[in-house]
């Protein structure tokens, strides 16, 4: 008899086939297939549960249980019910018509007297695209999948069907502070980043409002797709944390590389993965450990992070919006073109700026050196949100696009250039990655203007956001250190 059940993996539950046969021998249960100690000791629980519920193993028969695949080590909280049901079906003590055992799953624990216990980790199936039914115990919880529930083995003939609640874990919108106001140019930058979800690194003097800007920018993001949100919620659940809105993770710069990246004896996700489908806010970026900078380059490019420790290898999702801030020197006053404000020596200034590696900087679509805000026109956060929502509506209705602009390929963006514009008209870019960032940012600027086509002015403004301040910083580092 074959029963489908689950065993535990690093990322939740994975299916396992439970094969049960009766062979001549003493009335015992033998479990094969590299089961751990908890699964092996379940044989005594199952024997006690069967006897208390009025069932028995046929005289002169022993039970062999094989867990497929049998070459993988297994641990589980809910194989008791699957093994007990397999024994009852194989010995014809219950009818196979009670439940669709060929298609659906059994997952539950057993008490010594035969009550069916709902495993704590059954809740992890809520975060999967799971469309089958599960036979388990009576539970006060709600699930996204259908279930057949019973209180004990003797009540298998009286299963209670419960439908799944499809919208159980819908993502809630993040609240915004409507009283916050930002300078007009910074409000425009926030709308562009929030709409296109372009990685942002903003530099500037200490106290000019960089942290406030990125923290409120994260609240403008739209809700992620349901599948991505469930994946993020699952990661948070594995780490014992709850998630109701799009994740915004803001680790302190003193965090260790392992806590940020993930790892351990049993591979666990780090803060990078907990920001999946949301935003990772890195305040004071150059104060983070250099190993963290190196580790961030892969998820910024591919949206995943690969961990290998002690013969184990695990891929964790890490598709998030990177929002970072930094000072450009130790005293926090340096700004290219206004060197007299900085108290740092040329050597200390060079050493600090060189913490920002070129390949890492190149992965930020937008790099902006932020001046202290002036007292000119300001725009409220609610007005910025309204502008972003208008651009999203235009993108969905006029361009039929679902994902963020930062995920577009170069060919997809070039197809939206205004008639008469060719790639030859694009501003000069020093690398393929910078050119792609320019195109994607130009597409977001066109959406904010409700233009289906990218115009020359969008390309020129995109050049300003994606390359101008990088050039200013590099020019200073090359020419001006010696003469400070």
Buried (B, 14 or more C-beta within 10 A) or exposed (E): BEBBBBBBEEBBBBEBBBBBBBEEEEEEBEBEBEBEEEBEEBBEBBBBBBBBBEBBBBEEBBBBBBBBEBEEEBEBBBBBBBBBBBBBBBBEBBEEEBBBBEEBBBBBBBBEEBBBBBBEBBBBBBBBEBEEBBBBBBBEEBBBBBBBBBEBBBBBEEBEEBEBEEEEBEBEEBEBEEEBBBBEBBBBBBBBBBBBBBBBBBBBBEEBBBBEBBBBBBBBBBBBEBEBBBBBBBBBBBBEEEBEBBBBBBBEBEBEBBBBBBBBEEBBBBBBBBBBBBBBBBBBBBBBBEEBBBBBBBBBEEEBBEBEBEEEEBEBBBBBBBBBBBBBBBBBBBBBEEBEEBEBEBEBBBEBBEBBEEEBBBBBBBBBBBBEBEEEEBBBBBBBBEBBBBBBEBBEEEBEBEEBBBBBEBEBBBEBBBEEBEEEEBBEBEEEBBBBBBBBBBBBBBBBEEBEEBBBEBBEBBBBBBBEBBEBBBEBBEEBBEEB
